[in-house]
């Protein structure tokens, strides 16, 4: 079989795709900047940073060079009983730039495993302290934390994981922080039901809670839901008051997506554990990091080998990925990328204000390099991830040379940070045209 597209049809099983009737996948042969180039000669603007990872665009010369230099020296080495310069330097760099004193870095492969590691750290922390009764986790309604069994159980968006729910451990889901904050709770795009406020859950079961897991400021797959920065402070205060751990899932929000290097800085707050991936390598290589405080790390230090953190991955701290991640952090700092993100957010706000005039547009919102809105055609019911409007919008924008991948009726635009103002206007012009004809 020589045709690669035919090989894909015959053998490749794509993620989050109904393989029976999904349209043929885009055949991408190369990419540069904010553009993808197909095998049949089309040029497509990557409006979702290739699933939220390509923060600095495709084929960045500095990242290419970093990868090329590293591949000549060391590609991969076991990280149990060995180390290498890239992993050591990156761990120190992450400890320096993350909020507070998150000084201990555990590497894994992707966002799901970063959060899974965080859950296991928290769970074993309490066992190491002889507090075995703390076995419950709490997360937000409409949350998404990954597709491993642990992170699926944690998630608060039933549409993604219903088929696996018989295998989940119990989790509590909160809709807002303090009891009196009910009116400040964000609109729930996917309509998941929770267990009340975090305060109420902690009042009832605080001595059973191993950790509270949040997507700070911005919930991604649950519908691009924005939370007020005050909620971060409330949640941190509640965790402190009831003596439980706070885990920040910054897999999506980390490295500038919300306009700060880390979304926790909007509070500002310092979590006990932070989970990172996606833009860590600017989309070049699979890599994740979970960082913890001294308090958590030191609970694992013991002459009793049973207190060891028994977790690992074959490609833990891959040398190629670490080299790219270090160069990515240099670019973010040296090229003042956060200032560019501030400019993107300002332009997003201006264009969303204009779109708000359309009857099909509800709840336009933006933060950092994310712009989103809820689409509701006149007279239409429904909404949510399975809304038929999503595939229709995907096709409409693809016909215009733009890759946008709606979450049901939630249309979002999440480009690489290097996108130009002219390219932003081009995408918003297309959005205005498409939504104006619904």
HELIX and SHEET records of a PDB file:
HELIX    1   1 UNK A    4  UNK A   11  1                                   8    
HELIX    2   2 UNK A   49  UNK A   52  1                                   4    
HELIX    3   3 UNK A   61  UNK A   71  1                                  11    
HELIX    4   4 UNK A   85  UNK A   97  1                                  13    
HELIX    5   5 UNK A  111  UNK A  128  1                                  18    
HELIX    6   6 UNK A  149  UNK A  154  1                                   6    
HELIX    7   7 UNK A  158  UNK A  161  1                                   4    
HELIX    8   8 UNK A  162  UNK A  167  5                                   6    
HELIX    9   9 UNK A  179  UNK A  184  5                                   6    
HELIX   10  10 UNK A  198  UNK A  205  1                                   8    
HELIX   11  11 UNK A  206  UNK A  208  5                                   3    
HELIX   12  12 UNK A  229  UNK A  242  1                                  14    
HELIX   13  13 UNK A  263  UNK A  266  5                                   4    
HELIX   14  14 UNK A  278  UNK A  281  5                                   4    
HELIX   15  15 UNK A  294  UNK A  298  1                                   5    
HELIX   16  16 UNK A  305  UNK A  307  5                                   3    
HELIX   17  17 UNK A  319  UNK A  334  1                                  16    
HELIX   18  18 UNK A  337  UNK A  355  1                                  19    
HELIX   19  19 UNK A  389  UNK A  399  1                                  11    
HELIX   20  20 UNK A  421  UNK A  436  1                                  16    
SHEET    1   A 4 UNK A  28  UNK A  32  0                                        
SHEET    2   A 4 UNK A  35  UNK A  38 -1                                        
SHEET    3   A 4 UNK A  43  UNK A  46 -1                                        
SHEET    4   A 4 UNK A 402  UNK A 403  1                                        
SHEET    1   B 7 UNK A 104  UNK A 108  0                                        
SHEET    2   B 7 UNK A 288  UNK A 292 -1                                        
SHEET    3   B 7 UNK A 273  UNK A 276 -1                                        
SHEET    4   B 7 UNK A 245  UNK A 249  1                                        
SHEET    5   B 7 UNK A 209  UNK A 214  1                                        
SHEET    6   B 7 UNK A 136  UNK A 140  1                                        
SHEET    7   B 7 UNK A 171  UNK A 174  1                                        
SHEET    1   C 2 UNK A 218  UNK A 219  0                                        
SHEET    2   C 2 UNK A 225  UNK A 226 -1                                        
SHEET    1   D 3 UNK A 361  UNK A 367  0                                        
SHEET    2   D 3 UNK A 370  UNK A 375 -1                                        
SHEET    3   D 3 UNK A 410  UNK A 413 -1                                        
END                                                                             
